[in-house]
């Protein structure tokens, strides 16, 4: 077999989706055919397809070939996108999850009753770095600002101050702009539709406190975005309300070190937390993907969840742990957020800015799953973690 890796296969298949070779909703060829055509093993093809599912470019049903997601497609500079009015959407999925698919479903539901089409940014790089995502976001915003057929923009914002000039270009053009699940840069006023991240994290932490946990760690992603900051603030506020001192060593960022695999990074993090003096009895992971990775690492280290450590997630997308077990955590209404953002954008398109900017927060209830338990007694883990 050839030396092509999964990243190159992702790039080839992504280009075929963008140029219409594989239209939205169409099924991809069988894995064995793709492997033979590209000169790679089926394992490489399978790894590439899984990555494209994670990036929401593909959808898969049991016992069926993967098909191109309805949210995948060409970028807004393609000629056909200039034929009719459209709404531009830059909605980035978080790592390992596809809330963007649900948000887009809500947006499409509202736009289906209008003449506006939804045009979503498509990734041109397999596994883009945070800086590459910011660069792609800036280009997308500039293209939307330059295109006379664009009537409004929905954005899951990552660019901070770097992409502020592109936001200003959108505003200068007079295009309505709605931020989805992320706040705009400081001082940039705009409509916002998002989860009450602060309140949800505070309620989740309080639920753990009510179960008897007083040593609660918080594991965050390395994203420098408003939602993560707000969740950390909610976690700290719940501790303060219960007169529980905040411990710096209990706030950990999930990030692999150079030369370290994701599995190794998670095992290192679990060992660190569970060998601390007065170790945490519960962990609030600030997204479901981190929660599931921590649970998998604990299983490899023979740590029982929730008997020896409770784990709580935040998203409501990846609920299943194994079999019929469910992950506890905050559940966000992704479809509702997409619908409300689209309604607000359409109202701005029709009326212009005749009303003050709105900030609409969605409640994210805490649901107790099988990864959480009350604390009755503590089991010694030091020997287990260091043995």
N, C-alpha and C positions, 0 to 999 in steps of 0.2 A: 504494500500500500504506500501511497505518497506521504510526503512530510507535512501536508496541510493540517493545521490544527482546527479546533472547534471555533476559534475566533474568526478565522478566515472563512469557514463555512457560514457563520452568521453573517459576515459581510456580503458574501455572494447571494445568499437567500434574501437578505434585507434589500439589496439592490433590485432583485427580481420583484419584490413586493412594491417597491417605489416606482419601478418603470411599468408596472401593470402586467408583467408576465404571470404573476400570481395575484389575481384581483382579490379584493376584500371579500371574504366569505367562501373563497375557493379552497379546495383541499390540496395539500401538497402531495407530490408523488410519494410512493412507498419508500421507506427508509433504505431498503436494499437497492432501489433504483437510484436514489440520490448518492448512496455510497459508491455504486459502480460508476456513475457519471463523473463524480468529483475525485475518484481514485483514493478514497479514504475508507476506513473501517466503519461498520455500523455504529460502533461505540462513539466515534467522533461525531457522527451525524446525530446520534441520540443526545449527546451532551450539548450540541449546538441548538437542537430543537427545544431542549429544556430551558436553555438560556433565553431563547426567543419567547417562550411562554412566560418566563419571569418578566421580560420586558414588555409583555402585553402585545407582542406582534402576532402571536399565534394563540389559538384556543384548541383545547382537546377534550373530547368526550370519551368515556370508557369504550374500548375496543374499536375506536375510530382513528383514522389518520388525522394529524393536526391540520387545522385550516387557518387561513389568514383572518385575524381578528378584524371586526368591522371598524375598530378604532385605528387600525394600522393603515398606512397609505403614503401618498406622496406629500412632499413639503409644499408650502404655499407659493413657491415660485414656479411651479409647473404650469404650463400653458392652460390646461383645462380648468385650473382653479380661478382663472380670470374671466370665465365666461358668465358667472352669475354672482350675486351677492353671497357673502359667506361670513361666518363668525370664526375667527382664528382662536385656537385653543392651544396653550402650551401647558400640558398637564403631565407632570413627571411622576411615575410610580416610584414608591420607596423600595429600597433593595429587598428583593425576594417576595414582594407582594404586588397585587394589582388593584389597589383602590382606584387607580385612574380609569380602569375599565368600568367600574360602577359609577364614578362621577360622569364619565362620558355617556353612559346609558341614560342617566338623568337628564343631561343636556340634550341628547338626541330626542328624548321623549317630548321635551318642550319645543324644540325647533321643528319637529315633524309637522306641526300645525302651521308653520310659516313657510316663506319662500327662501329662508336662509339655510345654507348648508353649513355643516361643521367641518372645518379643516384643522386637523391636528398635526402638530410637529411630529416628524418621524426621526428616529435616531439614525445617524449615518456612521456611527462608531460603535463597535461591540464593546461592552463594558466601559463606557466613558468615565473618565475621572471627574471629580467635582468641578475642576476648572474647565474641562471640556464641556460639561453640561451648561455651565454659566455662559461660555462662548456661544454654544448652539442657541441658547435662550435669547441672547442678544441679537443674533442674526435673524432669528424668527421674528422678534419684535420689530426690527428694522424693516424686514420684508412686509410685515403687516402694515406698518406706517406708510410705506411707499406704494402700496397696492390700492388703487381707487375702488376696487370691488370689496375690500374688507370693510365691514360695517361695525365691528366691535371685537374686543379681545377678552378672553378668559385666561387667567394665568395662575399657575401654581408656582409662586415666585421663589427663585433661588439666588438671584443675582446681587442682592444687597446693594451697596453703593456703586458697584461696578457697572451694573446695567441701568442705573438711574437715567443716563442720557437717552436710552432707548424708550424708557417710560415717558420721559419728557417729550420725545418725538411723537409718541402716540397721543399724548395730551395736546400737543401743538396742532396736530392734524384734526383734533376735535372728535377722536374716536372714543366711545365709551369703553371703560376698562374696569373689569371686576376681578378682584383677587380671590382665589380659592384656597382655603386652608392654610395660607401663609400671609403674613402681614407685609405691606409695602415698606420700603425704606423709610427711616425716620423723617417726618416732615412732608411726606408725599401723601396727600389726602386722596382717598379713593373709596369706592364701594368694596366691602369685604364680606364674604360668606365663608364661615369656617366653624369648626368644632370649638366648644368652650374647653380648650386644652387645660387651662389652669384649674377650672372647676372640676373637670373629670379626674385629673391626677390627684387633686385634693380629696375627692370622694373615694377613689381607689385606695389611697393611703389610709384614710380614716376607716375604711372597711377592714383593712388588715389590723389596724390598731384595735378595733372592736372585737377582733378574733383573738386578742391577747398578744399580738406581736408588738414589741417595742423597739426591736433592733431591725430596722427595715432598710435595706440597701436600694439604691436606684442605679440602673444601668441605662445609659443613653447612647444613641448613635453619635457619630462624629460630625453630623450635619450642623452647620451653623445657621439654623433657621429659627424663626419665631416660635414655631410650635414646640420645639424641644425646650427652648428657654422657658416657655409658659408652663410646660409640664413639670419641669424641675421646680419652678416657683410654687406650683400647686402642691407638690410633694413636700417641700420645705414648710409651707404654710400649715399643712396638716400636722406635721411634727410639732410645730410651734404651738398650735392650738391645744395639743395634748400634753404640752410641757415636756416634750421629749427632745433632748439636745440633738442638734444636727452634727453628724460626724463626717468630716471631709473624706475620710477613707471609705465611707459607704457610698460615695458618689463616684461612679466609675464610667469611663467612656469605652464603648466596645470598638476596639480598633486593633487590627493585626500589626505587629511589628515587622520590620523588614525581614524577609525570608521566612515568615511564619504563615502557616495556613490558617484558614478561618477556624478549623477544628482545634488547632493548637492554641490559638488566641483565646478561644472560649474556655478551654480547659485551664489555661493559665489564669484567666479571670476568676473562674470558679474556685480554683485552689487558693488564690489570693483572698477572696472574700470569706471562704469557709475555714481558713486558718487564722483569721484575725482574732485578737483577744476579744472576748464577748462577741463572737461572730454573729452576722445577721441570721435571723430565723425566717425572713421573708425577703424576696427581691421583687421590686417593681421595675419591669423592663419597659422602656418607653416606646417600643413597638412590638408587634406579635412575632416578627421574625427573630428579633433578639431573644425573646422569651423562649421560643422553640429551640433555638440554638443552645441556650443555657441548659434547658431541660435535657437535650441530647448529650451535652457535655457531662452533666451530672450522672446520667445513666452510664456513660463510659467509665466514670469514676466511682460507680457503685453507690451513688448518693440517691436515696429514695425521695421522690417528689410525690406528694407534699409532706410525707411523714418527717423527713429530716430538713427539708427546706421548701417553703411555699414559693411559687413563682406566679406572677401576674403579668399579663400583657397589656397592650394598648393599641387597638385598631378595630378588632372585630372581623377581620378578613380571614385570618388563619385560625379557626376555632379548634380544629381537631388536633389532638396530640397523637394518640395511637388508638386504633380500633374505634370505639364509641366514646372515648374520653374527650373532654373538651377543655380548652384553655380558658382560665378565668381572665377577666380584664374588661376594659372600657370598650364599648361597641359604638363606633361612629356610623352615622347615617349618610354614607357616601352618595347614594342615589338621591336622597333628599337635598344634599348640598349641591349636587349638580343641577337638579331641577330649579332650586331657588336662585342659584347663580345665573342660570339661563333666563329665568323670568325677569330678574333684575336688569340684566343686560338688555333684553328686548325692550323693557320699559324705557331705559335710557336712550336706546336707538330711536324709539318712537317720539319721545318727548324732549330729548336733550337734557341738559343738566338744569332742570327746573326745581329740583328738590335738593336738600342737603344730602351729602354722602351718607350711606347707611353701613352699619356694621352689624351683621346678623350672625348670632351665635347659635349653634346646634347643641342640644344636650346629648351627652354620650354616657348612657347609664352603665353602671358597673354590674357585670353578670358573674355570678360565682360559678366556677367550673371545678373540675376535678384536680386542678393543679394547686388548689388552695385548701388549707385546713386550719382549724383553730389550734392554738399551741397549748398542749397539755403538759408535756414534759420535753426537755431537750435531750437529744442523743449526742454523745460525744463523737466528733468527727475528726479531731486532730490527728489521731493515729492513722485513720483511714486516708486522709488527704496527704499525709507525709510519708506513708508507708510505701 
